[in-house]
């Protein structure tokens, strides 16, 4: 029996919630994405790389 689109969406959401519930280190799971986002942000702020690192860095 094939699932309807609505059932597939619900199943995917349940799986995502279950996966996050089992995750002990949530920051560790998102760390690569956070690092990439901050690097992209710094590149947008200073595309030529002329600012001092302390000036260019975002507050953390």
Biotite code that builds the C-alpha atoms (Angstrom):
import biotite.structure as struc

atoms = struc.array([
    struc.Atom([0.000, 0.000, 0.000], chain_id="A", res_id=1, res_name="UNK", atom_name="CA", element="C"),
    struc.Atom([1.550, 3.264, -1.125], chain_id="A", res_id=2, res_name="UNK", atom_name="CA", element="C"),
    struc.Atom([1.564, 6.262, 1.180], chain_id="A", res_id=3, res_name="UNK", atom_name="CA", element="C"),
    struc.Atom([-0.162, 9.453, 0.217], chain_id="A", res_id=4, res_name="UNK", atom_name="CA", element="C"),
    struc.Atom([1.897, 12.638, -0.038], chain_id="A", res_id=5, res_name="UNK", atom_name="CA", element="C"),
    struc.Atom([0.474, 13.808, 3.275], chain_id="A", res_id=6, res_name="UNK", atom_name="CA", element="C"),
    struc.Atom([1.458, 10.532, 4.954], chain_id="A", res_id=7, res_name="UNK", atom_name="CA", element="C"),
    struc.Atom([4.975, 10.746, 3.533], chain_id="A", res_id=8, res_name="UNK", atom_name="CA", element="C"),
    struc.Atom([5.367, 14.282, 4.880], chain_id="A", res_id=9, res_name="UNK", atom_name="CA", element="C"),
    struc.Atom([4.104, 13.237, 8.302], chain_id="A", res_id=10, res_name="UNK", atom_name="CA", element="C"),
    struc.Atom([6.452, 10.237, 8.370], chain_id="A", res_id=11, res_name="UNK", atom_name="CA", element="C"),
    struc.Atom([9.426, 12.436, 7.425], chain_id="A", res_id=12, res_name="UNK", atom_name="CA", element="C"),
    struc.Atom([8.581, 14.966, 10.146], chain_id="A", res_id=13, res_name="UNK", atom_name="CA", element="C"),
    struc.Atom([8.288, 12.236, 12.769], chain_id="A", res_id=14, res_name="UNK", atom_name="CA", element="C"),
    struc.Atom([11.649, 10.823, 11.678], chain_id="A", res_id=15, res_name="UNK", atom_name="CA", element="C"),
    struc.Atom([13.286, 14.261, 11.892], chain_id="A", res_id=16, res_name="UNK", atom_name="CA", element="C"),
    struc.Atom([11.880, 14.890, 15.364], chain_id="A", res_id=17, res_name="UNK", atom_name="CA", element="C"),
    struc.Atom([12.984, 11.438, 16.534], chain_id="A", res_id=18, res_name="UNK", atom_name="CA", element="C"),
    struc.Atom([16.474, 11.999, 15.151], chain_id="A", res_id=19, res_name="UNK", atom_name="CA", element="C"),
    struc.Atom([16.848, 15.322, 16.972], chain_id="A", res_id=20, res_name="UNK", atom_name="CA", element="C"),
    struc.Atom([15.435, 13.807, 20.178], chain_id="A", res_id=21, res_name="UNK", atom_name="CA", element="C"),
    struc.Atom([18.162, 11.135, 20.170], chain_id="A", res_id=22, res_name="UNK", atom_name="CA", element="C"),
    struc.Atom([20.929, 13.685, 19.527], chain_id="A", res_id=23, res_name="UNK", atom_name="CA", element="C"),
    struc.Atom([22.986, 14.294, 22.648], chain_id="A", res_id=24, res_name="UNK", atom_name="CA", element="C"),
    struc.Atom([25.199, 17.011, 21.146], chain_id="A", res_id=25, res_name="UNK", atom_name="CA", element="C"),
    struc.Atom([22.939, 19.264, 19.101], chain_id="A", res_id=26, res_name="UNK", atom_name="CA", element="C"),
    struc.Atom([25.551, 21.992, 18.743], chain_id="A", res_id=27, res_name="UNK", atom_name="CA", element="C"),
    struc.Atom([27.998, 19.432, 17.426], chain_id="A", res_id=28, res_name="UNK", atom_name="CA", element="C"),
    struc.Atom([25.486, 18.332, 14.815], chain_id="A", res_id=29, res_name="UNK", atom_name="CA", element="C"),
    struc.Atom([24.996, 21.869, 13.531], chain_id="A", res_id=30, res_name="UNK", atom_name="CA", element="C"),
    struc.Atom([28.608, 23.058, 13.986], chain_id="A", res_id=31, res_name="UNK", atom_name="CA", element="C"),
    struc.Atom([29.696, 22.535, 10.345], chain_id="A", res_id=32, res_name="UNK", atom_name="CA", element="C"),
    struc.Atom([26.721, 24.535, 9.055], chain_id="A", res_id=33, res_name="UNK", atom_name="CA", element="C"),
    struc.Atom([27.286, 27.291, 11.614], chain_id="A", res_id=34, res_name="UNK", atom_name="CA", element="C"),
    struc.Atom([30.958, 27.533, 10.677], chain_id="A", res_id=35, res_name="UNK", atom_name="CA", element="C"),
    struc.Atom([30.108, 27.731, 6.969], chain_id="A", res_id=36, res_name="UNK", atom_name="CA", element="C"),
    struc.Atom([27.457, 30.394, 7.603], chain_id="A", res_id=37, res_name="UNK", atom_name="CA", element="C"),
    struc.Atom([29.846, 32.575, 9.613], chain_id="A", res_id=38, res_name="UNK", atom_name="CA", element="C"),
    struc.Atom([32.593, 32.215, 6.993], chain_id="A", res_id=39, res_name="UNK", atom_name="CA", element="C"),
    struc.Atom([30.158, 33.259, 4.259], chain_id="A", res_id=40, res_name="UNK", atom_name="CA", element="C"),
    struc.Atom([29.000, 36.211, 6.348], chain_id="A", res_id=41, res_name="UNK", atom_name="CA", element="C"),
    struc.Atom([32.579, 37.390, 6.921], chain_id="A", res_id=42, res_name="UNK", atom_name="CA", element="C"),
    struc.Atom([33.268, 37.059, 3.173], chain_id="A", res_id=43, res_name="UNK", atom_name="CA", element="C"),
    struc.Atom([30.243, 39.263, 2.438], chain_id="A", res_id=44, res_name="UNK", atom_name="CA", element="C"),
    struc.Atom([31.332, 41.850, 5.015], chain_id="A", res_id=45, res_name="UNK", atom_name="CA", element="C"),
    struc.Atom([34.919, 41.993, 3.734], chain_id="A", res_id=46, res_name="UNK", atom_name="CA", element="C"),
    struc.Atom([35.145, 40.461, 0.243], chain_id="A", res_id=47, res_name="UNK", atom_name="CA", element="C"),
    struc.Atom([38.688, 41.740, -0.366], chain_id="A", res_id=48, res_name="UNK", atom_name="CA", element="C"),
    struc.Atom([40.005, 40.610, 3.030], chain_id="A", res_id=49, res_name="UNK", atom_name="CA", element="C"),
    struc.Atom([41.383, 44.031, 3.956], chain_id="A", res_id=50, res_name="UNK", atom_name="CA", element="C"),
    struc.Atom([39.810, 44.377, 7.407], chain_id="A", res_id=51, res_name="UNK", atom_name="CA", element="C"),
    struc.Atom([41.585, 43.226, 10.531], chain_id="A", res_id=52, res_name="UNK", atom_name="CA", element="C"),
    struc.Atom([40.269, 39.856, 11.744], chain_id="A", res_id=53, res_name="UNK", atom_name="CA", element="C"),
    struc.Atom([38.977, 41.415, 14.980], chain_id="A", res_id=54, res_name="UNK", atom_name="CA", element="C"),
    struc.Atom([36.959, 43.984, 13.009], chain_id="A", res_id=55, res_name="UNK", atom_name="CA", element="C"),
    struc.Atom([35.659, 41.485, 10.455], chain_id="A", res_id=56, res_name="UNK", atom_name="CA", element="C"),
    struc.Atom([34.654, 38.792, 12.954], chain_id="A", res_id=57, res_name="UNK", atom_name="CA", element="C"),
    struc.Atom([31.082, 38.607, 14.110], chain_id="A", res_id=58, res_name="UNK", atom_name="CA", element="C"),
    struc.Atom([30.401, 38.762, 17.856], chain_id="A", res_id=59, res_name="UNK", atom_name="CA", element="C"),
    struc.Atom([29.995, 35.264, 19.253], chain_id="A", res_id=60, res_name="UNK", atom_name="CA", element="C"),
])
